[in-house]
Amino acid sequence: MQRAITERQKQLLEVIYDFCASSGYPPTFEEMRQNLGVSSNQSIVDLLEKLRRDGFIKKDSGARSLAILHLGYEVIGRPALAPVLGTTTAGLPAESIEIAGDWHPVSSDVAKFAEDIFMLKISGDSMINAGIDDGDAVLVQTMKEFVSGDIVFAEIGDEGTVKRFMSDDKPPYVYLKPENPNYKNILFTDDVRLKGKIISVLKDKSWQSVK
């Protein structure tokens, strides 16, 4: 059963959505006040708290930390948006480059993961045999457990890379595998942290499954 939402709360959700879609950022308290025609920040705080409590948004400290959750997208009838957090390599590990102010709609079949997903732009060709090419964007679902064969976003120290996670019963046992024979496996060490699973790749403005 869909949770009840007031017309005012729905209007605020639409304001948040429109700002994310157009500017790449959630609105400030002042921008929310102006768009709703209210005079105090407290009115906005109260509305946001009700939306958070009922599972329509998630919110950390500050207005810019707002994100609409799956229930919120359902209420306003808009496609889910995922933030593009940066550029990572499909090649040798390299420092991720933060990209602010860029959000992209995601397909309805992955919208249910909206609170746990983000996008990364790909630089490099080490995953071409998995259908991930230089310049593509990938959709990453954050998770804590992985199985052998998953294509993952991994951090190695302060650097990031996209590779296939492999766990075998023979040497090298646990490693990150490129999908291009020109690159070598990356052995799993204490510096390697798996941050998320690649669940889709954006090519020519359409989402495709990874191989």
N, C-alpha and C positions, 0 to 999 in steps of 0.2 A: 504494500500500500504506500502510495506516495505521501511524503510528509507535507503537512500544511505549511503554506508560506503566504505572508501578507503581500499585498500589491506593492507596498513600499519596499519590502525586502527584495522582491523581484526586480523592481526598478533599480535598486542598488547593484544587484547582480549584473544587470544589463550595462550599467555604467562601467563596472569593473571590466566586463568582457570587452566593451567597445574600446576602452583605453588600451588594454593589452593587445588587441588586434590591430589598432591603428598606430600606436606609438611604441609598442613593445614593453611598456611598463604599466603596472597597476596605477590607478590614480592616487594622488595625495588626499589627505583629509579635506584640504581646501577645495580641490577639484570635485570631490564627492559632494561636499556641501553645496557648491555652486550648481552642480547638475541636478541635485534633488531639491534645491531651493530651501535649504534649512540654514539656520543661523549659528548653530553651535556644533563643535566637534563631538560633544557628548551624545548628540542624537545619532551621529555616524557610528560612534563607539558602540552604542547600544544595539544598533542594527547589525553591525558586524559580529558582535558577540552572539546574537541570536542565530545568525547564519552559520557561524562556526559551531555552535552547540548542536544545531540540527543537522550538521554534516554537509552543508552546501558549499562551504569554503574551508580552507585551512589558512592559518594566520600565525606568523611569528611576531616579533616586536617590530612595530613600524608599519605604516600603510603599504609601503612598497613590497612587503613580504607576502601580500595577498595572492592566493591562487584558488581558482574555482575547482571544486571537486565534481565527480561524475554526477551526483544528484543535482548540483547547480546547473550543469549543462543541460540536463534533462528538463528542468523547470523552465529555462528560457528558450529551449529548443534550438540551441546553437551547436555547431560542431566543436568538439574539444580542442583546446590549444595546448601545444607543448612548447616550452622554452628551448631555444637553441642556446646551449650553455657555452659552447666553444668549438674549437677545431682540434681534432686529434688525428694521429697518424695511422695509416695502414701502411706501415713501413717500419723503419727503425723508431723506437720510442723517442718522443720529443715532447717538449713542454707544451701543455695545452694552452691555447690562446683564448682568453675570455672574449665572448661576443655578447654585448649587452643590447637590449632593446630589439630582440628578434624572436617572434613567436610564429608558429606555423600550425594550421589546422591538421588534425590527425583523423584517420578514417574511423568510421563508427565501430568497427570490430575491435579496435584497440582503445576506444574511448573509456571503457570501464577501468583502464589502468591509469587514467589521467593524473591521479594524485601521486603516481610512482614512476612517471616517465619523464624523460627529457631527450633532446635531440643533440647530436654532435655532427659537425661537418667533417668530412674525411679528406685527408691529404695523404697521397701516396698510393701505391699499387700492390701492396703485399697481400691483399685479400680479393684479388680480381677473380680467382676461380670459385669464390663463394658468392660472386655477383655484386661485390662491393667495390666500386671504382673510385678513382681520384675525383673529387668534387661532389660525390654523393653526400646525402645526409642520412644518418641512421637513427632509428628510434631505440632508446635504451630503457629497459625496465630495471629499476633498482631491485636487487634481491641479495639474499645472504647465502643461499645454497645453489650450487651449480652441478651439472652432470657433464661427464666427458662428452665432447662433441659440441657443446654450446659455443656460439660465437659471443665473445665477451668484450666489454670495455675494461681494461686493466690499468691500474696505476703502478708504475715501477719507480719508487722514490717519488720525485716531484713530476715525473713525466707520465704521459698517457699513451695508450696504443689499443688498437682493435685487433684481436687475434682469436683463433679457435683454442679453447681450453681442452687439454687432453690429460687424461689420467689412465695410465697403463700399468700392467703388472710386470713390466720389464723396463729396463733403462731406456730412456731417461725418466721413466715413471710419471712425473707431473711436469708439464711444460705448456708453453703457449706456441701454437703452430700457425705459421703464415700459410695462406692459400696462394702461394706463388713460389715456384721452386728456386727463384733467385734469392730468396731470403732464408735465413737459418732459424731453427727453433730457438725459443727463449726459455731457458731453464727456470723453474719455479724456485724462488728464494724467499727469504723473510721480507724482502723489499717489495714483493709483488702482492698487490691487493686487487681482488676482483670486485668491481663496483656495480656491474650490471650486465644483463644479457641483451644482445642485439635481437630485436624481435621483428624489425622491418627496415627496409631501405627505400629511400625516396629517390626515384629516377624519373626525370622528365615530367615532374609534377604529379607523379602517381606512385602510390605505395606498393612495394613488391616484397614478397617473402624472401628471406635469406636462404641460401642453399646449405 
